[in-house]
Amino acid sequence: MSNRSPLDAIHRRLGAKMVPFGGWEMPLEYTGTIDEHLACRSSAVIFDVSHLGTVRLTGTEAFETLQAAFTNDLAKIGPGRAQYTHLLDETDASVLDDIIVWWHPGDDPVFDVMPNASNTSRVTDAIGGSDITSSRAVLAVQGPQARELVAGCFPEAAEVGRFRVADCVWQGHPVVVAGTGYTGEPGIEIAVPADAAPSLWEAISAAGVRPAGLGARDTLRLEAGLPLHGHELGPGITPLQAGLGWVVAFDKPEFRGRSALLAERERGPHRRLRGIATEGRRPPRGGCRVLDGGVEVGTVSSGNYSPVLEHGIALAFVHPDIEVGHEVAIDVRGTLLPGTVVTLPFV
């Protein structure tokens, strides 16, 4: 049986199209993916991202536990900050999950580790901690007007800056607010106790923020050139292949998968993730072959129509010699879409 968000009844009342996702039943769209996508780019939308996990670590050993498990270096930040990081397979350095760590402000160490929907147990196996996913909902408010509109109903949350973390209060309930997101737009994410989530959703909606579903979340992250686990990250895909070497602190003495990743760095990745802009409105799709002069040089990991650019875009793993500016073609069921390798993000 699928998990359901504390906001499930609201989604159904709004007429959302519900779909299974990572063991959850979540809204795909309300008024349409393109409509919701453009609303995020022009004003602000609210996503229910309660399917993300939350694993809480506390105590004096929490910092060292996370340092030994994840690729990035928490010593670069501090309390009241958030950091993007990876959990690697020890054998081949492929990305088991990509994660945001919220480091609560204050002197007592409290970390909320945010895995992808289906990977929470994998993360708890690696770091321990308490899985508090079922006790809260997570609301993501994204868009150029996100903070301005949230300030009308929850000014304390609206003040939280980019990649900052704050402990706030909503109608007497403790909430955690982080200046993070997955759209390429400004915004915040709010972890709120499950029983208080509906009132917070309704207040943000009443402030003029429209609901958006997983469909727009995917097209937005693709335009922003952001990876999706299971597509640009996952079994057999390392941070170096995905162009995310900046997430790896090689100067740390140890973390899971470090030796395997060092070996790959020395020999050079056999493929690299690139962005490809295609001609016309027909979208490339994941799994399509990338061709250079009729010769296969890679595979699309994610592809779709860009509502902002009004043509197809794709992320693809290609031969490392394929550079920005290279002309390629993507084979979509026998039709070749001309494309150009471009600098990310697309938007």
MORA-V765947 format. One record per pair of residues at least 12 apart in sequence whose ideal C-beta (glycine too) atoms are under 7 Angstrom apart, sorted by the first residue. I is the first residue (numbers start at 0). J is the second residue. Records with the same first field share a line. If there is no record, write none. Layout:
BEGIN
I = J, J
END
This chain:
BEGIN
1 = 19, 22, 23, 24
2 = 22, 23
3 = 24
4 = 23, 25, 47, 49, 136
5 = 49, 136, 193, 196
6 = 47, 49, 136, 196, 197, 200
9 = 197, 200
10 = 26, 47
13 = 29, 210
14 = 29
15 = 28, 29, 212
16 = 28
20 = 50, 116, 213
21 = 50, 115, 116, 117
22 = 116, 117
23 = 50, 116
25 = 47, 50, 213
26 = 47, 212, 213
27 = 212, 213, 214
28 = 212, 214, 215
29 = 210, 212
32 = 214, 215, 218
33 = 306
35 = 209, 211, 212, 215
36 = 215, 218, 219, 306
37 = 306
38 = 209, 211
39 = 141, 142, 182, 184, 211, 215, 219
40 = 184, 307
42 = 142, 144
43 = 140, 141, 142, 144, 145, 148, 208
44 = 141, 142, 208, 209, 210, 211
45 = 138, 140, 200, 203, 204, 208, 210, 211
46 = 139, 141, 211, 216
47 = 136, 138
48 = 137, 139
49 = 136, 137
50 = 116
51 = 113, 115, 116, 137
52 = 113, 114, 118, 119, 122, 130, 132
53 = 111, 113, 131, 132, 135, 190
54 = 112, 114, 119, 122, 123, 126, 128, 129, 130
55 = 109, 111, 128, 129, 131
56 = 110, 112, 126, 128
57 = 108, 109
58 = 108
59 = 108
61 = 108, 110
62 = 108
64 = 126, 127
65 = 100, 110, 126
66 = 251
67 = 253, 254
68 = 86, 125, 126, 254, 255
69 = 84, 85, 86, 98, 254
70 = 84, 85, 87, 238, 246, 247, 248, 254
71 = 83, 84, 246, 248
72 = 248, 251
73 = 100
76 = 102
77 = 102
78 = 102, 103, 104, 105
79 = 102, 104, 163, 164, 165
80 = 102, 162, 163, 164
81 = 99, 100, 101, 102, 162, 164, 177, 179
82 = 100
83 = 99, 246
84 = 98, 100, 246
85 = 97, 98, 238, 246
86 = 98, 122, 125, 255
87 = 255, 256, 260
88 = 256
89 = 255, 256
90 = 259
91 = 259
92 = 237, 256, 259, 260, 263
93 = 233, 234, 235, 236, 237
94 = 232, 233, 236, 237, 238
95 = 118, 121
96 = 114, 115, 118, 121, 122, 228
97 = 226, 228, 232
98 = 112, 113, 114, 122
99 = 113, 179
100 = 112
101 = 113, 164, 175, 177
102 = 164
103 = 164, 166, 175
104 = 164, 165, 166
111 = 175
112 = 126, 128
115 = 228
119 = 132
134 = 192, 193
135 = 190, 191, 192, 193
136 = 191, 193, 196
137 = 188, 189, 190
138 = 189, 191, 199, 200, 203
139 = 180, 186, 188
140 = 186, 187, 203, 208
141 = 180, 182, 184, 186
142 = 184, 186
143 = 184, 185
145 = 185, 186, 187
146 = 185
148 = 206, 207, 208
149 = 187, 203, 206
151 = 206
152 = 202, 203, 205, 206
153 = 169, 202
155 = 167
156 = 176, 187, 189
159 = 176, 177, 178, 187
160 = 178
161 = 178
162 = 178, 179
163 = 178
164 = 177
169 = 191, 195, 199
170 = 195, 198
172 = 191, 192, 195
174 = 189, 190, 191
175 = 190
176 = 189
181 = 216, 220, 225
182 = 219, 220, 223
183 = 219, 222, 223, 344, 346
218 = 303, 306
221 = 301, 303, 312, 314
222 = 305, 307, 312, 344, 345, 346
223 = 344, 346
224 = 274, 343, 344, 345
226 = 241
227 = 301
230 = 285, 300, 301
231 = 272, 300, 301, 314
237 = 260, 263, 268
238 = 260
239 = 260, 263, 264, 268
240 = 268, 270, 271, 272, 316
241 = 272
242 = 271, 272
247 = 260
249 = 261
267 = 319
268 = 319
269 = 319
270 = 297, 316, 317, 318, 319
271 = 317, 319
272 = 314, 316
273 = 315, 317, 321, 340
274 = 312, 314, 340, 341, 343, 345
275 = 313, 315, 327, 329, 338, 339, 340, 341
276 = 310, 312, 338, 339, 341, 345
277 = 310, 311, 312, 313, 329, 336, 337, 338
278 = 310, 336, 337
279 = 310, 311, 336
280 = 304, 309, 310
281 = 311, 331, 336
282 = 302, 303, 304, 311
283 = 299, 302, 311, 313, 329, 331, 336
284 = 299, 302, 331
285 = 299, 300, 301, 302
286 = 298, 299
287 = 299, 302, 329, 330, 331
288 = 330
289 = 315, 317, 327, 329
290 = 327, 328, 330
291 = 321, 327
296 = 317, 318, 321
297 = 315, 316, 317, 318, 321
298 = 315, 316
299 = 313, 315, 329
300 = 314, 315, 316
301 = 313, 314
305 = 345
307 = 346
308 = 345, 346
311 = 336
312 = 345
313 = 329
321 = 340
322 = 340
323 = 340, 341, 342
324 = 339, 340
325 = 340
326 = 339
327 = 340
END
